[in-house]
Amino acid sequence: MFENWSKKLTDLGTVAASRTKNIGDRVSLTAKIEASKRELTGIYAQLGQQVYQNNQEDIPAEYVELFEKIAKLEQTLEDYQAQRQVLRNVRPCPDCGADVPNEAEFCSKCGCHIGAVKEEAAEEAVPAADDIFEGEDAPVKEAPAEEAPAEEAPAE
C-alpha cells in the first residue's frame, strides 16, 4: 500500500519537475526572443540613422516626408533641451557638451574655460514655449474663463 503511494508521489514529482522545466524553458526562450527583437530594432534604427545622415544632400524622393519630420523633431528636441537648461540654470560646455552651471567659469568635466554667463544673455538664448509650436499642430491657447457674477436668489 505504501509502495503504491510512494510510486504515485514519485510520478507526481516527476510530472511537476517536467512542467516546471518546461515553464522555465518557455520563459528563457521568451526572454531570448525579446532580446533579439530589441537588438534588431536597434540595428534598424542604426541603419536608418546612417541612411538619413548619408543622404542629407540628395534625399531620395520616397523619404522626403520622413526627412522633414526628423528635422522638425530634432529642432523641437533642441528647443526642449535649451528650455530644460534654463530651468536647471545650466548651459552646455562648448568643448564636451556637459551641463555646466551658468555661474561657473570652467567645465567641471573637461576643464574648458567658458566664463560665467550674464543672466540676461541666458534668458534671451532660449526660445519661448510659444515659439516652439508653429504651424497647424500648435496647441490652441484658451482665453481665461471669466467668472460670471453669482446670481442672487430671488427674494421670497
Backbone torsions as a table, in degrees:
resi	resn	phi	psi	omega
1	MET	NA	-46.9	178.8
2	PHE	-67.5	-31.1	178.2
3	GLU	-64.9	-38.0	178.6
4	ASN	-63.8	-45.1	177.5
5	TRP	-64.9	-41.1	-179.7
6	SER	-62.0	-43.5	179.4
7	LYS	-65.2	-41.7	179.4
8	LYS	-63.4	-42.8	178.1
9	LEU	-65.1	-40.0	178.5
10	THR	-63.8	-44.6	178.8
11	ASP	-62.8	-42.3	178.7
12	LEU	-62.6	-42.0	177.3
13	GLY	-62.7	-39.3	179.1
14	THR	-65.3	-42.9	179.0
15	VAL	-64.6	-44.3	179.7
16	ALA	-62.2	-42.5	179.1
17	ALA	-64.0	-40.5	179.3
18	SER	-64.1	-44.0	179.5
19	ARG	-66.9	-39.2	178.4
20	THR	-62.7	-43.0	177.7
21	LYS	-62.9	-40.1	179.3
22	ASN	-62.2	-44.1	178.8
23	ILE	-63.8	-43.3	178.1
24	GLY	-60.8	-42.0	178.4
25	ASP	-63.9	-41.7	179.7
26	ARG	-64.7	-43.0	179.0
27	VAL	-63.4	-42.3	179.4
28	SER	-62.3	-44.7	179.0
29	LEU	-65.7	-39.3	177.8
30	THR	-61.3	-42.4	178.4
31	ALA	-63.7	-41.1	178.9
32	LYS	-65.8	-39.4	177.8
33	ILE	-62.3	-47.2	-179.4
34	GLU	-63.8	-39.8	177.8
35	ALA	-64.2	-40.7	178.4
36	SER	-65.8	-39.4	177.5
37	LYS	-63.3	-43.2	178.4
38	ARG	-62.9	-42.1	178.8
39	GLU	-63.2	-43.0	179.1
40	LEU	-63.4	-42.8	177.5
41	THR	-60.8	-41.2	177.7
42	GLY	-63.0	-40.3	178.6
43	ILE	-66.7	-43.0	176.1
44	TYR	-58.8	-43.7	179.8
45	ALA	-62.9	-41.8	178.9
46	GLN	-63.5	-43.1	178.2
47	LEU	-62.5	-46.2	179.5
48	GLY	-61.2	-40.5	179.1
49	GLN	-64.8	-40.0	178.3
50	GLN	-65.9	-42.3	177.9
51	VAL	-61.4	-43.4	-180.0
52	TYR	-61.5	-48.6	-177.4
53	GLN	-67.7	-35.8	-176.9
54	ASN	-81.1	-11.1	-176.4
55	ASN	-118.8	24.3	-179.9
56	GLN	-63.0	-36.1	-176.9
57	GLU	-79.8	-35.2	-176.3
58	ASP	-132.6	83.0	-175.0
59	ILE	-74.2	124.7	175.7
60	PRO	-61.2	140.0	-174.0
61	ALA	-54.1	-38.2	-177.4
62	GLU	-71.7	-10.0	-178.5
63	TYR	-111.4	1.8	-175.3
64	VAL	-55.5	-48.4	-177.6
65	GLU	-63.1	-40.9	179.2
66	LEU	-66.9	-40.0	178.5
67	PHE	-62.0	-40.6	179.2
68	GLU	-65.2	-40.9	178.3
69	LYS	-63.6	-41.9	179.2
70	ILE	-62.6	-46.2	-179.1
71	ALA	-60.9	-42.5	-179.9
72	LYS	-64.8	-43.7	179.0
73	LEU	-66.3	-36.9	177.6
74	GLU	-63.1	-41.4	178.5
75	GLN	-65.8	-42.8	178.4
76	THR	-61.4	-42.4	178.4
77	LEU	-61.6	-44.1	177.2
78	GLU	-59.8	-42.3	179.6
79	ASP	-63.8	-43.6	178.8
80	TYR	-63.3	-41.6	-179.8
81	GLN	-64.7	-39.2	177.7
82	ALA	-64.3	-41.1	178.2
83	GLN	-63.7	-41.3	178.8
84	ARG	-64.0	-38.1	178.6
85	GLN	-64.0	-38.8	177.9
86	VAL	-63.7	-45.3	-179.8
87	LEU	-63.4	-33.5	179.7
88	ARG	-88.4	-3.4	-179.8
89	ASN	60.9	43.5	178.2
90	VAL	-132.5	171.4	175.7
91	ARG	-146.1	160.9	-179.6
92	PRO	-79.3	142.4	173.3
93	CYS	-69.6	131.7	-179.5
94	PRO	-68.1	-18.0	-177.8
95	ASP	-92.2	-50.6	-174.8
96	CYS	-113.6	-11.4	177.9
97	GLY	86.1	-1.8	-179.7
98	ALA	-66.6	152.0	175.4
99	ASP	-72.9	127.7	-178.4
100	VAL	-124.3	132.1	177.1
101	PRO	-55.6	142.8	-176.6
102	ASN	-59.0	-32.1	-177.7
103	GLU	-82.5	-6.5	-178.5
104	ALA	-74.7	144.5	176.7
105	GLU	-91.2	-25.8	-176.6
106	PHE	-131.6	151.4	175.4
107	CYS	-74.7	130.3	-179.7
108	SER	-75.5	-13.5	-179.8
109	LYS	-90.8	-48.7	-174.9
110	CYS	-113.6	-11.2	178.0
111	GLY	84.7	4.4	-178.9
112	CYS	-61.9	135.4	176.0
113	HIS	-77.6	122.8	-177.3
114	ILE	-126.1	-13.9	179.4
115	GLY	72.8	151.4	179.6
116	ALA	-75.0	152.4	-179.6
117	VAL	-100.4	139.2	173.9
118	LYS	-74.9	145.9	-178.7
119	GLU	-54.8	-45.7	-175.9
120	GLU	-63.5	-41.3	-177.9
121	ALA	-66.0	-38.1	-179.4
122	ALA	-65.5	-40.2	-178.4
123	GLU	-71.1	-34.5	-179.0
124	GLU	-73.8	-24.3	-175.2
125	ALA	-71.7	-21.3	-175.6
126	VAL	-102.3	129.5	178.7
127	PRO	-68.0	148.1	177.8
128	ALA	-68.2	155.6	-179.2
129	ALA	-58.4	-32.8	179.9
130	ASP	-64.7	-31.2	-177.3
131	ASP	-76.5	-21.3	-177.2
132	ILE	-70.7	-40.7	-176.2
133	PHE	-92.6	101.4	178.9
134	GLU	-119.5	153.7	174.7
135	GLY	91.4	-165.2	-174.3
136	GLU	-68.6	-27.8	-175.9
137	ASP	-82.5	2.4	-176.8
138	ALA	-67.0	140.4	177.5
139	PRO	-68.4	146.9	-178.4
140	VAL	-85.7	129.8	177.3
141	LYS	-87.3	128.7	179.1
142	GLU	-97.8	141.3	176.7
143	ALA	-71.0	146.3	179.4
144	PRO	-61.0	138.5	-179.0
145	ALA	-70.5	131.8	177.9
146	GLU	-84.5	138.7	-179.5
147	GLU	-80.4	130.3	177.7
148	ALA	-77.9	143.4	179.1
149	PRO	-63.0	141.9	-177.8
150	ALA	-66.4	134.4	179.4
151	GLU	-77.2	139.8	179.2
152	GLU	-86.2	141.2	177.9
153	ALA	-68.3	139.0	179.6
154	PRO	-64.1	140.2	-179.9
155	ALA	-73.6	139.8	179.8
156	GLU	-97.0	NA	NA
